[in-house]
């Protein structure tokens, strides 16, 4: 069956790190804001991210007490703005391909493990809202890729059959999870163009 909808991962696919050089957003965190990226990972991401990314806790609520401990000079809002604005390099070539495919009648959706604030940032500040039909994200769904519940929810929310959908993702576990749920899926390496992926799967 032809592909009717492409579900595109965000981080590592459509968004690729810092705007100036593509490196990880936290690469200059200590020099810029006076907080160690290692400390932030240990005290915040390793402890709280799993519940935040599926919507069971709010990003700022979990971040504030951590910052009081490891970087009392920073507010949660300051760090969040720094993070989002530096993790915002769009793959313009891929985006152009997606826009072209969307104009041909294929729906384009974001399918991503995100919390609520960054999902909104992606749509509004990065301007992706005008280029996609929806964003399907883990905090909204209550499950994350590659959990079966994520893929089931996307099917239910969009109204497509699993066989209608192609996932583009840079994580092999997510590609495997999608295929196990009846989706087509391709591992994104930034080497094989989107039209070649579609051609290879008969889309």
Kinemage of the C-alpha trace (Angstrom):
@kinemage 1
@onewidth
@group {chain A} dominant
@subgroup {mainchain}
@vectorlist {calphas} color= white
{ca unk a 1} P 0.000 0.000 0.000
{ca unk a 2} L 1.216 3.540 -0.658
{ca unk a 3} L 2.409 5.628 2.270
{ca unk a 4} L -0.205 8.193 3.295
{ca unk a 5} L 1.582 9.706 6.298
{ca unk a 6} L 5.203 10.223 7.286
{ca unk a 7} L 5.968 10.407 10.999
{ca unk a 8} L 9.239 12.265 11.515
{ca unk a 9} L 11.390 12.129 14.617
{ca unk a 10} L 12.682 15.485 15.834
{ca unk a 11} L 15.998 15.285 17.686
{ca unk a 12} L 18.733 13.810 15.536
{ca unk a 13} L 16.551 13.942 12.432
{ca unk a 14} L 14.737 17.219 11.797
{ca unk a 15} L 16.526 19.137 14.555
{ca unk a 16} L 20.254 18.602 14.854
{ca unk a 17} L 21.840 20.431 17.778
{ca unk a 18} L 23.178 23.969 18.022
{ca unk a 19} L 22.316 26.389 15.263
{ca unk a 20} L 25.897 27.467 14.615
{ca unk a 21} L 27.727 24.131 14.602
{ca unk a 22} L 25.280 21.261 15.168
{ca unk a 23} L 26.930 20.190 18.423
{ca unk a 24} L 24.988 19.217 21.542
{ca unk a 25} L 23.136 22.133 23.131
{ca unk a 26} L 24.969 21.713 26.458
{ca unk a 27} L 28.487 21.816 24.973
{ca unk a 28} L 29.172 25.353 26.280
{ca unk a 29} L 26.739 25.268 29.182
{ca unk a 30} L 29.309 25.783 31.929
{ca unk a 31} L 31.060 28.648 30.140
{ca unk a 32} L 27.782 30.358 29.282
{ca unk a 33} L 25.679 29.807 32.402
{ca unk a 34} L 28.067 28.536 35.065
{ca unk a 35} L 26.465 25.119 35.454
{ca unk a 36} L 28.158 21.803 34.757
{ca unk a 37} L 26.496 19.682 32.087
{ca unk a 38} L 27.577 16.584 34.024
{ca unk a 39} L 25.934 17.872 37.200
{ca unk a 40} L 22.749 18.697 35.311
{ca unk a 41} L 22.627 15.242 33.783
{ca unk a 42} L 23.284 13.480 37.088
{ca unk a 43} L 20.932 15.547 39.243
{ca unk a 44} L 18.160 16.248 36.755
{ca unk a 45} L 18.000 14.239 33.541
{ca unk a 46} L 19.034 10.888 35.043
{ca unk a 47} L 16.561 11.277 37.896
{ca unk a 48} L 13.509 13.025 36.461
{ca unk a 49} L 13.506 12.893 32.669
{ca unk a 50} L 11.655 9.591 32.308
{ca unk a 51} L 8.607 10.950 34.143
{ca unk a 52} L 8.787 14.376 32.495
{ca unk a 53} L 8.916 13.048 28.939
{ca unk a 54} L 5.718 11.041 29.402
{ca unk a 55} L 3.849 13.922 31.008
{ca unk a 56} L 3.816 12.720 34.606
{ca unk a 57} L 5.776 15.727 35.856
{ca unk a 58} L 6.300 19.273 34.620
{ca unk a 59} L 9.743 20.265 33.390
{ca unk a 60} L 10.025 23.502 35.367
{ca unk a 61} L 8.633 21.957 38.559
{ca unk a 62} L 11.333 19.291 38.604
{ca unk a 63} L 14.083 21.630 37.429
{ca unk a 64} L 13.659 24.380 40.035
{ca unk a 65} L 14.757 22.415 43.131
{ca unk a 66} L 17.669 20.907 41.216
{ca unk a 67} L 18.920 24.349 40.223
{ca unk a 68} L 18.591 25.609 43.787
{ca unk a 69} L 21.013 22.828 44.699
{ca unk a 70} L 23.563 22.930 41.864
{ca unk a 71} L 23.172 26.400 40.307
{ca unk a 72} L 21.258 28.764 42.618
{ca unk a 73} L 22.106 31.739 40.409
{ca unk a 74} L 19.934 30.313 37.603
{ca unk a 75} L 16.171 30.169 37.223
{ca unk a 76} L 14.433 27.285 35.517
{ca unk a 77} L 13.137 29.688 32.902
{ca unk a 78} L 16.653 30.891 32.058
{ca unk a 79} L 17.979 27.382 31.600
{ca unk a 80} L 14.972 26.244 29.569
{ca unk a 81} L 15.281 29.216 27.221
{ca unk a 82} L 19.012 28.547 26.803
{ca unk a 83} L 18.391 24.858 26.099
{ca unk a 84} L 15.562 25.294 23.617
{ca unk a 85} L 17.211 28.122 21.698
{ca unk a 86} L 20.463 26.187 21.337
{ca unk a 87} L 18.863 22.884 20.389
{ca unk a 88} L 17.214 24.310 17.304
{ca unk a 89} L 19.217 23.660 14.140
{ca unk a 90} L 16.722 22.601 11.495
{ca unk a 91} L 17.778 20.241 8.727
{ca unk a 92} L 16.611 22.576 5.986
{ca unk a 93} L 17.157 20.013 3.228
{ca unk a 94} L 14.970 17.421 4.931
{ca unk a 95} L 12.374 20.066 5.770
{ca unk a 96} L 12.225 21.108 2.111
{ca unk a 97} L 11.663 17.483 1.092
{ca unk a 98} L 8.885 17.133 3.660
{ca unk a 99} L 7.210 20.325 2.457
{ca unk a 100} L 7.309 19.039 -1.110
{ca unk a 101} L 5.842 15.673 -0.126
{ca unk a 102} L 3.124 17.375 1.889
{ca unk a 103} L 2.179 19.473 -1.129
{ca unk a 104} L 1.760 16.224 -3.071
{ca unk a 105} L -0.831 14.948 -0.586
{ca unk a 106} L 1.209 12.939 1.915
{ca unk a 107} L 0.559 14.035 5.489
{ca unk a 108} L 3.580 14.994 7.576
{ca unk a 109} L 3.514 14.564 11.349
{ca unk a 110} L 6.166 14.878 14.031
{ca unk a 111} L 6.475 11.739 16.171
{ca unk a 112} L 8.784 12.522 19.044
{ca unk a 113} L 9.689 11.927 22.661
{ca unk a 114} L 9.172 15.457 24.032
{ca unk a 115} L 7.770 17.250 27.033
{ca unk a 116} L 5.069 19.899 26.673
{ca unk a 117} L 7.105 23.117 26.638
{ca unk a 118} L 9.548 22.043 23.966
{ca unk a 119} L 6.775 20.571 21.833
{ca unk a 120} L 5.179 24.018 21.828
{ca unk a 121} L 8.556 25.649 21.111
{ca unk a 122} L 9.092 23.407 18.088
{ca unk a 123} L 5.736 24.362 16.628
{ca unk a 124} L 5.675 28.058 17.484
{ca unk a 125} L 9.228 29.383 17.791
{ca unk a 126} L 10.833 27.118 15.186
{ca unk a 127} L 7.804 27.548 12.952
{ca unk a 128} L 7.171 23.876 12.302
{ca unk a 129} L 3.419 24.274 12.847
{ca unk a 130} L 2.986 25.610 9.335
{ca unk a 131} L 4.800 22.647 7.788
{ca unk a 132} L 3.253 19.649 9.579
{ca unk a 133} L -0.222 18.248 10.071
{ca unk a 134} L 0.321 17.516 13.766
{ca unk a 135} L 2.838 16.731 16.448
{ca unk a 136} L 2.447 13.403 18.216
{ca unk a 137} L 4.597 13.509 21.325
{ca unk a 138} L 5.206 11.388 24.374
{ca unk a 139} L 4.118 13.779 27.131
{ca unk a 140} L 0.791 14.272 25.379
{ca unk a 141} L 0.305 10.541 24.803
{ca unk a 142} L 1.600 9.269 28.142
{ca unk a 143} L 3.992 6.790 26.540
{ca unk a 144} L 7.220 7.115 24.595
{ca unk a 145} L 8.839 5.466 21.622
{ca unk a 146} L 9.493 2.543 21.299
{ca unk a 147} L 6.665 1.506 23.623
{ca unk a 148} L 3.740 -0.101 21.761
{ca unk a 149} L 1.348 2.301 23.492
{ca unk a 150} L 2.953 5.232 21.700
{ca unk a 151} L 2.407 3.749 18.253
{ca unk a 152} L -1.139 2.607 19.078
{ca unk a 153} L -2.019 6.094 20.282
{ca unk a 154} L -0.664 7.741 17.137
{ca unk a 155} L -2.762 5.432 14.974
{ca unk a 156} L -5.862 6.179 17.055
{ca unk a 157} L -5.250 9.928 17.105
{ca unk a 158} L -4.522 10.303 13.381
{ca unk a 159} L -6.984 7.774 11.988
{ca unk a 160} L -4.455 6.040 9.748
{ca unk a 161} L -3.971 2.327 9.437
{ca unk a 162} L -0.528 1.165 10.565
{ca unk a 163} L 0.266 0.174 6.986
{ca unk a 164} L -0.352 3.790 5.875
{ca unk a 165} L 2.484 5.143 8.006
{ca unk a 166} L 6.229 5.543 7.546
{ca unk a 167} L 8.395 6.466 10.542
{ca unk a 168} L 11.715 8.224 9.979
{ca unk a 169} L 13.852 7.933 13.124
{ca unk a 170} L 17.536 7.912 14.066
{ca unk a 171} L 17.139 5.289 16.830
{ca unk a 172} L 17.115 1.644 15.759
{ca unk a 173} L 14.953 0.670 18.748
{ca unk a 174} L 12.231 3.061 17.590
{ca unk a 175} L 12.399 1.772 14.020
{ca unk a 176} L 12.071 -1.785 15.308
{ca unk a 177} L 9.212 -0.806 17.611
{ca unk a 178} L 7.299 0.821 14.766
{ca unk a 179} L 7.769 -2.173 12.490
{ca unk a 180} L 6.524 -4.476 15.242
{ca unk a 181} L 3.293 -2.445 15.249
{ca unk a 182} L 2.796 -2.784 11.499
{ca unk a 183} L 4.296 0.537 10.411
{ca unk a 184} L 6.897 0.998 7.735
{ca unk a 185} L 10.014 2.523 9.268
{ca unk a 186} L 13.476 3.606 8.196
{ca unk a 187} L 16.603 4.429 10.153
{ca unk a 188} L 17.691 7.989 9.403
{ca unk a 189} L 21.440 8.384 8.900
{ca unk a 190} L 21.356 11.622 6.897
{ca unk a 191} L 22.902 9.707 3.994
{ca unk a 192} L 19.890 8.291 2.146
{ca unk a 193} L 17.472 10.985 0.916
{ca unk a 194} L 13.824 10.770 1.796
{ca unk a 195} L 12.666 10.124 -1.772
{ca unk a 196} L 15.020 7.110 -1.922
{ca unk a 197} L 13.594 5.743 1.325
{ca unk a 198} L 10.072 6.074 -0.057
{ca unk a 199} L 11.088 4.438 -3.318
{ca unk a 200} L 12.744 1.532 -1.510
{ca unk a 201} L 9.615 0.737 0.503
{ca unk a 202} L 7.314 1.193 -2.452
{ca unk a 203} L 5.745 4.386 -1.163
